[in-house]
Amino acid sequence: MPVRKSVWVRPMFDSIAPRYDLLNRLISFGMDRSWRRHAATAALAARPGLMLDIGTGTGDLAFEFAGRDKGETTIIGLDFSAPMLRIGRKRAREMSGSDRIHFVAGDALELPLLGESVDVVVSAFVLRNLDSLPVAFSAMAKAIRLGGRLVLLEMTPIRQPVFRFLFRLYFRRWVPVLGRLISRHPDAYTWLPESVDNFLGPDEVSAQLEANGFVDVQVTRLAFGTVAMHVATRR
Ligand SMILES: C[S@@+](CC[C@H](N)C(=O)[O-])C[C@H]1O[C@@H](n2cnc3c(N)ncnc32)[C@H](O)[C@@H]1O
């Protein structure tokens, strides 16, 4: 019987939480911040009163957003990893203006929210880790009010052969070694390139969004096409 991803994805994120931010900066050469800035800009444009960040981790995207809005938005950072949430809460205590971010335990596939209560849902680098995209997208659609916005960031498989070869050299050879050394987790950073390779392309993600409650799906490719940002409207 196949094992649900969440059975091992969750303890994996629990275990790498203390070094997660550092590894993000190192692996992406600091570019991950600029990708989240794009997502925050797309979310800000919808001027949300209530925003939900699904798979918030240590809260990077939530903090990016809170640093740029005019204090009008209440932000819920949801994650199923308690150690990630603990770090997020600690960061919020240390940062002024972050008392609007509420870190909440929960599963992306069973959101603990009233229907149509959220103006904007954002989620960064979570989709690859989920057991079912249709279930996740339906849960997101249920949580967002009609006309509200969804902003997703995710790494995406590279199709161009030469660039794919070079990128894989880095991502499949060096990243696992660096990840193992710093996180001390045996295979979390082997899972990263594998899950990207096996993930859907941006057009397939768009089709799944359209099949599960969203319209006006727009894709922006970032970082030489290695990251895709989807922006969609709740129908
Ligand atoms: C790669 S991290 C991304 C964290 C953050 N969004 C960022 O941009 O740095 C993925 C996060 O999603 C969380 N996650 C994965 N599956 C989840 C699920 N089913 N429900 C809630 N959180 C989940 C993990 O615990 C982890 O914190």
The ligand as an SDF file (V2000), in Angstrom:
LIG
                    3D

 27 29  0  0  0  0  0  0  0  0999 V2000
    9.5480   24.0560    1.5190 C   0  0  0  0  0  0  0  0  0  0  0  0
    8.7230   24.6220    2.9640 S   0  0  0  0  0  0  0  0  0  0  0  0
    8.1510   26.2400    2.4910 C   0  0  0  0  0  0  0  0  0  0  0  0
    8.0110   27.1630    3.6690 C   0  0  0  0  0  0  0  0  0  0  0  0
    7.6690   28.6110    3.3240 C   0  0  0  0  0  0  0  0  0  0  0  0
    6.4260   28.7170    2.6050 N   0  0  0  0  0  0  0  0  0  0  0  0
    8.7760   29.2640    2.5510 C   0  0  0  0  0  0  0  0  0  0  0  0
    8.5130   29.8740    1.5160 O   0  0  0  0  0  0  0  0  0  0  0  0
    9.9210   29.1960    3.0020 O   0  0  0  0  0  0  0  0  0  0  0  0
    7.2230   23.6980    2.9190 C   0  0  0  0  0  0  0  0  0  0  0  0
    6.3990   23.8970    4.1750 C   0  0  0  0  0  0  0  0  0  0  0  0
    5.1040   23.3430    3.9470 O   0  0  0  0  0  0  0  0  0  0  0  0
    4.7110   22.6410    5.1010 C   0  0  0  0  0  0  0  0  0  0  0  0
    3.7540   21.6160    4.6700 N   0  0  0  0  0  0  0  0  0  0  0  0
    3.9450   20.5880    3.8100 C   0  0  0  0  0  0  0  0  0  0  0  0
    2.8220   19.8700    3.6600 N   0  0  0  0  0  0  0  0  0  0  0  0
    1.8820   20.4650    4.4380 C   0  0  0  0  0  0  0  0  0  0  0  0
    0.5070   20.1940    4.6960 C   0  0  0  0  0  0  0  0  0  0  0  0
   -0.1220   19.1500    4.1420 N   0  0  0  0  0  0  0  0  0  0  0  0
   -0.1450   21.0270    5.5300 N   0  0  0  0  0  0  0  0  0  0  0  0
    0.4760   22.0770    6.1230 C   0  0  0  0  0  0  0  0  0  0  0  0
    1.7790   22.3770    5.9150 N   0  0  0  0  0  0  0  0  0  0  0  0
    2.4770   21.5760    5.0800 C   0  0  0  0  0  0  0  0  0  0  0  0
    5.9970   22.0770    5.6820 C   0  0  0  0  0  0  0  0  0  0  0  0
    5.8650   21.7670    7.0510 O   0  0  0  0  0  0  0  0  0  0  0  0
    6.9660   23.2140    5.4090 C   0  0  0  0  0  0  0  0  0  0  0  0
    7.0310   24.1260    6.4740 O   0  0  0  0  0  0  0  0  0  0  0  0
  1  2  1  0
  2  3  1  0
  2 10  1  0
  3  4  1  0
  4  5  1  0
  5  6  1  0
  5  7  1  0
  7  8  2  0
  7  9  1  0
 10 11  1  0
 11 12  1  0
 11 26  1  0
 12 13  1  0
 13 14  1  0
 13 24  1  0
 14 15  1  0
 14 23  1  0
 15 16  2  0
 16 17  1  0
 17 18  1  0
 17 23  2  0
 18 19  1  0
 18 20  2  0
 20 21  1  0
 21 22  2  0
 22 23  1  0
 24 25  1  0
 24 26  1  0
 26 27  1  0
M  CHG  2   2   1   9  -1
M  END
$$$$
